[in-house]
Amino acid sequence: MADDSTGTGGRLRRYAKVTGTMGNLAVKMAGERYLGLKVDREKHAAELRDALGGLKGPLMKVAQILATIPEALPREYAEELANLQTDAPSMGWLFVKRRMAAELGPDWQSKFANFEKTAAAAASLGQVHQATSHDGAALACKLQYPDMGNAVEGDLKQLKLILSLYERYDNAISTGEIHQELADRLAEELDYRREAANMRLYGLMLADEPGANVPTPVEDLSSDRLLTMSWINGTRLKSFIETTPDQDQRNAVAVNMFRTWYVPFYYYGVIHGDPHPGNYTIADDGSVNLLDYGCIRLFRPSFVCGVIDLYKALRDGNNDLAIQAYENWGFANLDQDAINVLNIWAKFIYTPLLEDKARPIHEMRSGSHGREVAMKVYEELKRIGGVQPPREFVLMDRAAIGLGSVFMHLQAEVNWHRLFESMIDEFDENKLAERQRATAIQAGIPEEIYTH
């Protein structure tokens, strides 16, 4: 019965619980807005977290994503949802055997020299088992939970309800594009053939980066819902931090993390949108093992150009260039008031890159300061009538905030300005477009993705 949490009965039960919680929220929010009643947001946020916390599936992942978008949800809700654990209970062995037979056929066990019965890791959309090939190679088999397609469809309806309820209460952020972006990315994460192509893409993009390690997909042991890849040994970030007091080693890992994320973006227009600690490990030499390739986005070269132009605009105090940059990002109908508000948040994000010196990142971007900045932006957006963030903003902002959090945990002291400037020194939008297209074709990315 425990395995039914992702089946029809389990899904209906969890929807009933979450829908009841959200319906209760709607009533309370309406009472607060129209009747002046006080809502105990902290208590209600804890109830929402409890409703979501036992789930396998995309709604848990969406909740974590929303928690990283400044003021997309009230602070109390964001803080609770950010604490959701990605390690959901794993499928039992009998269930795993049925799932593996469905993906590789009834003789699936004969295709491995060994297959571990107990999952090495379990998360929102699937779980990973360690295995061994017949030639002795260590493998990781990522097996998707059953019926995730229907779960995604249902969970996205729940997400739309959550967002629409909050937007009726507070219109500082228009959430339509956020919902569509998350919907598209979740649909892609269900396609393990697509993830295998993303893995090949990263293998090509990071081939010359000694600080990054990318597994290799094993095509004949993979399917739409099973992804088999080479196993890479490493240490989780938390364990690395606890056992590595040496500042130089921590700094080296931070630099490797930065290049693992941003060489693909500034050279190829590709971002990994989920710097969650469960998606990578640290090798013995300090290089980064990037393990998960479900949340990957290809950007228009003009968007990448806009990110660089905004940095230059903030660095040089060039308001006209800032306007051009936001337009390249996809913001529309911005007046000077809106530009000024967006610049408050942009300066917070870009601060580590603007000063030519090595400093601990927490001195520039502490959690309390971030909340103060986010609240100021939120209040100003309400004053001017709100904005609609472009779809691309969701994962870009999430990556920047997520990596900043990693660097704070590492207590890294790096000259981010010089690291960034060296990366964009010879930026050419046309050359990026050519590299993106050629590399995507080689990796097997569908043409409609890289032709935008």
C-alpha positions as CSV (number, residue, x, y, z in Angstrom):
1,M,0.0,0.0,0.0
2,A,2.9,2.4,0.7
3,D,3.8,2.3,-3.0
4,D,0.3,3.6,-4.0
5,S,1.3,7.2,-3.1
6,T,2.0,7.9,-6.8
7,G,-1.0,5.8,-8.1
8,T,-4.5,7.0,-8.8
9,G,-5.8,6.4,-5.2
10,G,-2.8,8.0,-3.6
11,R,-2.9,11.0,-6.0
12,L,-6.6,11.6,-5.3
13,R,-5.9,11.5,-1.5
14,R,-3.0,14.0,-1.7
15,Y,-5.0,16.3,-4.0
16,A,-7.9,16.3,-1.6
17,K,-5.5,17.2,1.2
18,V,-3.7,19.9,-0.7
19,T,-6.9,21.3,-2.3
20,G,-8.5,21.5,1.1
21,T,-5.5,23.4,2.5
22,M,-5.5,25.8,-0.5
23,G,-9.3,26.3,-0.2
24,N,-8.8,27.1,3.4
25,L,-6.1,29.6,2.4
26,A,-8.4,31.2,-0.2
27,V,-11.0,31.8,2.5
28,K,-8.5,33.2,5.0
29,M,-6.8,35.5,2.4
30,A,-10.2,36.8,1.3
31,G,-11.1,37.5,4.9
32,E,-7.8,39.3,5.5
33,R,-8.2,41.4,2.4
34,Y,-11.9,42.3,2.5
35,L,-12.9,41.9,6.1
36,G,-9.7,43.0,7.8
37,L,-9.3,39.6,9.6
38,K,-5.8,38.6,10.6
39,V,-4.4,35.4,9.1
40,D,-1.8,33.5,11.1
41,R,0.4,33.0,8.0
42,E,3.1,31.2,9.8
43,K,0.7,28.5,11.1
44,H,-1.1,28.2,7.8
45,A,2.2,28.0,5.9
46,A,3.3,25.1,8.2
47,E,0.0,23.4,7.4
48,L,0.7,23.8,3.7
49,R,4.2,22.4,4.1
50,D,2.8,19.4,5.9
51,A,0.2,18.8,3.1
52,L,3.0,18.8,0.5
53,G,5.8,17.3,2.5
54,G,5.0,13.6,2.1
55,L,4.6,13.7,-1.7
56,K,6.5,12.1,-4.4
57,G,6.0,14.1,-7.6
58,P,6.2,17.4,-9.3
59,L,4.1,19.5,-6.9
60,M,6.9,19.2,-4.3
61,K,9.5,20.3,-6.9
62,V,7.3,23.2,-8.0
63,A,6.9,24.3,-4.4
64,Q,10.7,24.4,-4.0
65,I,11.1,26.3,-7.2
66,L,8.5,28.9,-6.1
67,A,10.2,29.3,-2.8
68,T,13.3,30.7,-4.7
69,I,11.4,33.4,-6.6
70,P,11.4,36.6,-4.6
71,E,7.9,37.4,-3.4
72,A,6.1,35.0,-5.8
73,L,4.6,33.7,-2.5
74,P,4.3,35.4,0.9
75,R,7.6,35.1,2.9
76,E,6.1,32.7,5.5
77,Y,5.0,30.3,2.7
78,A,8.3,30.6,0.8
79,E,10.3,29.8,3.9
80,E,8.2,26.7,4.8
81,L,8.2,25.4,1.2
82,A,12.0,25.8,0.9
83,N,12.3,23.3,3.7
84,L,10.6,20.5,1.9
85,Q,12.9,17.5,1.6
86,T,13.7,16.1,-1.8
87,D,14.3,12.6,-0.4
88,A,10.8,11.1,-0.6
89,P,10.2,7.5,0.4
90,S,11.5,5.2,-2.3
91,M,9.6,2.5,-4.2
92,G,9.9,-1.0,-2.7
93,W,11.8,-3.8,-4.6
94,L,8.7,-5.6,-5.9
95,F,7.5,-2.3,-7.4
96,V,11.0,-1.5,-8.8
97,K,11.1,-4.9,-10.6
98,R,7.8,-4.2,-12.2
99,R,8.9,-0.7,-13.3
100,M,12.2,-2.0,-14.7
101,A,10.4,-4.8,-16.6
102,A,8.1,-2.2,-18.1
103,E,11.1,-0.2,-19.3
104,L,13.6,-2.9,-20.4
105,G,11.5,-6.0,-20.8
106,P,11.0,-9.1,-18.5
107,D,14.6,-10.2,-18.8
108,W,15.9,-6.8,-17.6
109,Q,18.0,-8.2,-14.8
110,S,20.1,-10.2,-17.3
111,K,21.3,-6.9,-18.8
112,F,23.2,-6.1,-15.6
113,A,25.9,-8.0,-13.7
114,N,24.4,-6.5,-10.6
115,F,21.5,-4.2,-9.7
116,E,21.2,-2.9,-6.1
117,K,17.7,-3.5,-4.7
118,T,17.8,-0.5,-2.4
119,A,17.7,3.0,-4.0
120,A,20.8,5.1,-3.5
121,A,18.7,8.2,-3.7
122,A,15.0,9.0,-4.0
123,A,13.6,12.4,-5.0
124,S,10.5,14.1,-6.4
125,L,10.2,12.4,-9.9
126,G,12.2,9.2,-9.5
127,Q,14.9,7.3,-7.7
128,V,18.4,6.1,-8.5
129,H,19.8,2.6,-8.1
130,Q,23.4,1.7,-8.4
131,A,24.2,-1.2,-10.8
132,T,27.2,-2.8,-12.5
133,S,27.5,-3.6,-16.2
134,H,28.8,-6.9,-17.6
135,D,32.1,-5.3,-18.3
136,G,32.5,-4.1,-14.7
137,A,31.5,-0.5,-15.1
138,A,29.6,1.2,-12.3
139,L,26.3,2.5,-13.4
140,A,23.5,4.8,-12.0
141,C,20.0,3.9,-13.1
142,K,17.5,6.7,-12.7
143,L,14.0,5.2,-12.6
144,Q,10.9,7.4,-12.9
145,Y,8.0,6.8,-10.6
146,P,4.9,5.4,-12.3
147,D,2.1,7.6,-13.8
148,M,4.2,10.8,-13.5
149,G,2.6,12.3,-16.6
150,N,-0.8,12.4,-15.0
151,A,0.7,13.5,-11.8
152,V,2.4,16.5,-13.6
153,E,-0.9,17.4,-15.2
154,G,-2.8,17.3,-12.0
155,D,-0.1,19.1,-10.0
156,L,0.2,21.9,-12.5
157,K,-3.6,22.5,-12.0
158,Q,-2.9,22.7,-8.3
159,L,0.0,25.2,-9.0
160,K,-2.3,27.3,-11.1
161,L,-4.8,27.4,-8.3
162,I,-2.1,28.4,-5.8
163,L,-0.7,31.2,-8.0
164,S,-4.2,32.5,-9.0
165,L,-5.3,32.7,-5.4
166,Y,-2.2,34.6,-4.4
167,E,-2.4,36.9,-7.4
168,R,-5.9,37.9,-6.5
169,Y,-4.7,38.8,-3.0
170,D,-1.5,40.6,-4.3
171,N,-0.7,41.7,-7.8
172,A,2.9,42.8,-7.4
173,I,4.1,39.9,-9.5
174,S,2.0,38.6,-12.5
175,T,2.5,34.8,-12.4
176,G,1.1,33.7,-15.8
177,E,4.5,33.4,-17.4
178,I,6.0,31.7,-14.3
179,H,3.3,29.0,-14.5
180,Q,3.9,28.4,-18.2
181,E,7.7,28.2,-17.8
182,L,7.4,25.7,-14.9
183,A,4.9,23.7,-16.9
184,D,7.2,23.4,-19.9
185,R,10.3,22.6,-17.8
186,L,8.4,19.9,-15.8
187,A,7.2,18.3,-19.0
188,E,10.8,18.1,-20.3
189,E,12.0,16.6,-17.0
190,L,9.6,13.6,-17.5
191,D,11.4,12.8,-20.8
192,Y,14.5,10.8,-19.9
193,R,15.5,10.6,-23.6
194,R,15.6,14.4,-23.5
195,E,17.6,14.3,-20.3
196,A,20.1,12.0,-22.0
197,A,20.5,14.5,-24.8
198,N,21.0,17.3,-22.2
199,M,23.7,15.1,-20.6
200,R,25.5,14.7,-24.0
201,L,25.2,18.5,-24.5
202,Y,26.9,19.2,-21.2
203,G,29.6,16.6,-21.9
204,L,30.4,18.6,-25.1
205,M,30.1,22.1,-23.5
206,L,32.3,21.2,-20.5
207,A,34.8,18.9,-22.3
208,D,37.6,21.4,-21.7
209,E,36.7,22.2,-18.1
210,P,38.9,20.2,-15.7
211,G,36.7,21.3,-12.8
212,A,33.5,19.7,-14.1
213,N,32.6,16.0,-14.5
214,V,29.7,14.8,-16.6
215,P,28.4,11.2,-16.7
216,T,27.9,9.4,-19.9
217,P,24.4,8.0,-20.8
218,V,24.1,4.3,-21.7
219,E,21.6,4.3,-24.6
220,D,20.8,0.6,-24.7
221,L,20.0,0.5,-21.0
222,S,17.7,3.6,-21.2
223,S,14.2,4.4,-22.2
224,D,11.7,7.3,-22.0
225,R,11.3,6.7,-18.2
226,L,14.7,5.0,-17.3
227,L,18.0,6.8,-17.7
228,T,21.2,4.7,-17.2
229,M,24.5,6.5,-17.0
230,S,28.0,6.1,-15.7
231,W,28.3,6.3,-11.9
232,I,30.6,9.1,-10.6
233,N,31.8,9.0,-7.0
234,G,31.7,12.1,-4.9
235,T,30.9,13.7,-1.6
236,R,27.7,15.7,-0.9
237,L,28.2,19.4,-0.4
238,K,27.2,19.4,3.3
239,S,29.7,16.6,4.0
240,F,32.4,18.4,2.0
241,I,31.9,21.6,4.0
242,E,31.9,19.7,7.4
243,T,35.2,17.9,6.6
244,T,37.1,20.6,4.7
245,P,38.2,23.6,6.8
246,D,40.8,24.7,4.2
247,Q,39.8,28.0,2.7
248,D,41.7,27.4,-0.6
249,Q,39.9,24.1,-1.2
250,R,36.6,25.7,-0.5
251,N,37.4,28.6,-2.9
252,A,38.5,26.1,-5.6
253,V,35.2,24.3,-5.4
254,A,33.3,27.6,-5.6
255,V,35.2,28.5,-8.8
256,N,34.5,25.1,-10.2
257,M,30.8,25.5,-9.4
258,F,30.7,28.9,-11.0
259,R,32.4,27.7,-14.2
260,T,30.2,24.5,-14.3
261,W,27.1,26.7,-14.4
262,Y,28.2,29.7,-16.4
263,V,30.6,28.4,-19.1
264,P,27.5,26.7,-20.7
265,F,25.5,29.9,-20.3
266,Y,27.9,32.6,-21.6
267,Y,29.5,30.4,-24.3
268,Y,26.4,28.3,-25.4
269,G,23.3,30.0,-24.0
270,V,22.4,27.1,-21.8
271,I,21.6,27.1,-18.1
272,H,21.1,24.4,-15.5
273,G,18.2,25.8,-13.6
274,D,18.5,23.7,-10.4
275,P,21.6,24.2,-8.3
276,H,20.0,22.1,-5.5
277,P,22.7,20.2,-3.5
278,G,21.1,16.9,-4.5
279,N,22.0,17.5,-8.1
280,Y,25.8,17.4,-7.8
281,T,28.6,16.0,-5.6
282,I,32.3,17.1,-5.0
283,A,35.1,14.8,-6.3
284,D,38.2,14.2,-4.3
285,D,40.1,16.7,-6.4
286,G,37.5,19.4,-5.8
287,S,35.9,19.1,-9.2
288,V,32.1,19.1,-9.5
289,N,30.2,16.0,-10.5
290,L,27.0,17.3,-12.2
291,L,24.5,14.5,-11.9
292,D,21.0,15.7,-12.9
293,Y,20.1,17.2,-16.3
294,G,16.3,17.4,-16.2
295,C,16.0,21.2,-15.5
296,I,18.0,22.6,-18.5
297,R,17.1,25.6,-20.6
298,L,18.4,26.9,-23.9
299,F,18.2,30.7,-24.2
300,R,18.0,33.1,-27.1
301,P,21.5,34.5,-27.7
302,S,19.9,38.0,-27.4
303,F,18.8,37.1,-23.8
304,V,22.4,36.2,-22.9
305,C,23.5,39.5,-24.4
306,G,20.9,41.2,-22.3
307,V,22.3,39.6,-19.1
308,I,25.8,40.9,-20.0
309,D,24.5,44.3,-21.0
310,L,22.7,44.7,-17.7
311,Y,25.9,44.0,-15.8
312,K,27.7,46.7,-17.9
313,A,24.8,49.1,-17.4
314,L,25.0,48.7,-13.6
315,R,28.8,48.8,-13.6
316,D,28.9,52.0,-15.8
317,G,25.7,53.7,-14.6
318,N,24.3,53.5,-18.2
319,N,20.5,53.8,-17.9
320,D,19.9,53.5,-21.7
321,L,21.8,50.2,-21.8
322,A,19.8,48.9,-18.8
323,I,16.5,49.6,-20.6
324,Q,17.9,47.8,-23.7
325,A,19.0,44.9,-21.5
326,Y,15.6,44.5,-19.9
327,E,13.9,44.6,-23.3
328,N,16.3,41.8,-24.5
329,W,15.3,39.8,-21.4
330,G,11.6,40.1,-22.5
331,F,10.3,42.7,-20.1
332,A,7.7,44.8,-21.9
333,N,6.1,48.3,-21.4
334,L,8.6,49.4,-18.8
335,D,8.6,53.0,-17.7
336,Q,11.4,54.6,-15.7
337,D,9.8,53.8,-12.4
338,A,9.7,50.1,-13.3
339,I,13.4,50.3,-14.5
340,N,14.4,51.8,-11.2
341,V,12.6,49.1,-9.2
342,L,14.1,46.3,-11.3
343,N,17.5,47.8,-10.9
344,I,17.2,47.4,-7.1
345,W,16.9,43.7,-7.5
346,A,19.5,43.5,-10.3
347,K,22.1,45.3,-8.2
348,F,21.6,42.8,-5.4
349,I,22.1,39.9,-7.8
350,Y,25.1,41.5,-9.6
351,T,26.8,42.9,-6.5
352,P,29.4,40.1,-6.2
353,L,30.4,40.8,-9.8
354,L,30.7,44.5,-9.6
355,E,33.6,45.0,-7.2
356,D,37.2,44.1,-8.2
357,K,38.3,42.3,-5.0
358,A,38.0,39.0,-3.2
359,R,35.3,39.1,-0.6
360,P,33.2,36.5,1.2
361,I,29.9,36.5,-0.6
362,H,27.8,36.6,2.5
363,E,29.2,40.1,3.2
364,M,27.5,41.2,0.0
365,R,24.4,39.0,-0.1
366,S,23.3,37.9,3.4
367,G,19.9,36.2,3.9
368,S,18.6,39.1,5.9
369,H,19.8,41.7,3.4
370,G,18.2,39.6,0.6
371,R,14.9,39.6,2.4
372,E,15.1,43.4,2.9
373,V,15.9,44.0,-0.8
374,A,13.1,41.6,-1.9
375,M,10.6,43.4,0.4
376,K,11.6,46.8,-0.9
377,V,11.3,45.6,-4.6
378,Y,7.9,44.0,-3.7
379,E,6.6,47.2,-2.1
380,E,7.8,49.3,-5.0
381,L,6.2,46.9,-7.6
382,K,2.9,47.2,-5.8
383,R,3.2,51.0,-5.9
384,I,3.7,51.1,-9.6
385,G,1.1,48.4,-10.4
386,G,3.2,45.3,-10.7
387,V,5.2,43.7,-13.5
388,Q,5.1,40.4,-15.5
389,P,8.5,38.7,-15.4
390,P,9.4,37.0,-18.7
391,R,9.5,33.3,-18.7
392,E,13.3,33.1,-19.1
393,F,13.7,35.1,-15.8
394,V,12.4,32.2,-13.7
395,L,15.3,29.7,-14.1
396,M,18.0,32.4,-14.6
397,D,17.1,34.0,-11.3
398,R,16.7,30.7,-9.6
399,A,20.2,29.6,-10.7
400,A,21.8,32.9,-9.5
401,I,20.1,32.8,-6.1
402,G,20.8,29.0,-5.7
403,L,24.5,29.3,-6.5
404,G,24.8,32.4,-4.3
405,S,23.4,30.2,-1.5
406,V,26.0,27.5,-2.2
407,F,28.8,30.0,-2.2
408,M,27.6,31.3,1.2
409,H,27.6,27.8,2.6
410,L,31.2,27.4,1.3
411,Q,32.1,30.7,2.8
412,A,33.9,31.3,-0.5
413,E,36.3,34.3,-0.9
414,V,36.7,34.7,-4.6
415,N,37.2,37.7,-6.9
416,W,34.0,37.1,-8.8
417,H,34.5,40.3,-10.8
418,R,37.6,39.0,-12.5
419,L,36.2,35.5,-12.9
420,F,33.1,36.9,-14.6
421,E,35.0,39.6,-16.7
422,S,37.3,36.9,-18.1
423,M,34.3,34.8,-19.1
424,I,32.5,37.6,-21.0
425,D,35.7,39.4,-22.3
426,E,35.2,38.1,-25.9
427,F,31.5,37.6,-25.9
428,D,30.0,37.6,-29.4
429,E,26.3,37.0,-29.8
430,N,26.6,35.6,-33.4
431,K,29.4,33.2,-32.4
432,L,27.3,32.1,-29.4
433,A,24.4,31.3,-31.7
434,E,26.7,29.3,-34.0
435,R,28.2,27.3,-31.1
436,Q,24.7,26.7,-29.6
437,R,23.3,25.3,-32.8
438,A,26.3,23.1,-33.7
439,T,26.6,21.7,-30.2
440,A,22.9,21.1,-29.8
441,I,22.8,19.2,-33.2
442,Q,25.7,17.1,-32.1
443,A,24.0,16.3,-28.8
444,G,20.7,15.4,-30.4
445,I,18.7,18.3,-29.0
446,P,15.4,18.7,-31.0
447,E,15.7,21.4,-33.6
448,E,12.7,23.4,-32.3
449,I,14.5,23.9,-29.0
450,Y,17.7,25.6,-30.3
451,T,16.0,27.5,-33.2
452,H,13.8,29.4,-30.6
